[in-house]
Amino acid sequence: MEELLWQRPSLCGDGNNCPEVAITADGVHLRSSLRPTEVTRLTPAEWRDLVAGIRNGEFDA
């Protein structure tokens, strides 16, 4: 597997409970900084749907 360049939201700072994202040619990889070995890969379409859902408040409690 290629080396992934992980990025986290700037609001997380040096926090240890943050989402991390790595974008590659074959998809978008997601993980939690609390569990860095557990990685989920989304297709570009799945990533767009997830971001749209977050923006539209679909996951708000």
C-alpha positions as CSV (number, residue, x, y, z in Angstrom):
1,M,0.0,0.0,0.0
2,E,1.3,3.5,-0.8
3,E,2.3,5.9,1.9
4,L,-0.7,8.1,2.7
5,L,-0.5,11.8,3.5
6,W,-3.0,12.3,6.3
7,Q,-4.6,15.6,6.9
8,R,-6.8,16.8,9.8
9,P,-9.1,19.8,10.2
10,S,-7.2,22.9,11.4
11,L,-9.7,23.2,14.3
12,C,-8.3,20.0,15.8
13,G,-4.9,21.5,16.4
14,D,-2.8,18.9,18.3
15,G,-5.9,17.2,19.7
16,N,-6.0,13.4,19.8
17,N,-9.6,12.8,18.8
18,C,-9.8,14.1,15.2
19,P,-10.9,12.7,11.8
20,E,-8.1,12.3,9.4
21,V,-8.3,12.2,5.6
22,A,-5.9,11.1,2.8
23,I,-6.8,11.5,-0.8
24,T,-5.3,9.2,-3.4
25,A,-6.0,8.4,-7.1
26,D,-8.2,5.5,-6.1
27,G,-10.3,7.1,-3.4
28,V,-10.5,8.9,-0.1
29,H,-9.2,7.2,3.0
30,L,-10.6,8.1,6.4
31,R,-9.5,7.3,10.0
32,S,-9.8,8.5,13.5
33,S,-6.6,9.8,15.2
34,L,-7.6,7.6,18.1
35,R,-7.5,4.5,15.9
36,P,-5.0,5.2,13.2
37,T,-4.7,1.6,12.1
38,E,-8.5,1.3,11.2
39,V,-8.8,2.9,7.8
40,T,-11.9,3.2,5.6
41,R,-11.7,3.9,1.9
42,L,-14.5,5.7,0.0
43,T,-14.9,6.1,-3.7
44,P,-15.0,9.7,-4.9
45,A,-18.8,9.4,-5.3
46,E,-19.2,8.1,-1.7
47,W,-17.0,10.9,-0.4
48,R,-19.1,13.6,-2.2
49,D,-22.3,12.0,-0.8
50,L,-20.8,12.0,2.8
51,V,-19.7,15.7,2.5
52,A,-23.1,16.7,1.1
53,G,-24.8,14.9,4.0
54,I,-22.7,16.6,6.5
55,R,-23.3,20.0,4.9
56,N,-27.0,19.4,4.8
57,G,-27.2,18.4,8.5
58,E,-28.2,14.8,7.9
59,F,-26.0,13.6,10.8
60,D,-26.9,16.3,13.3
61,A,-28.4,15.0,16.5
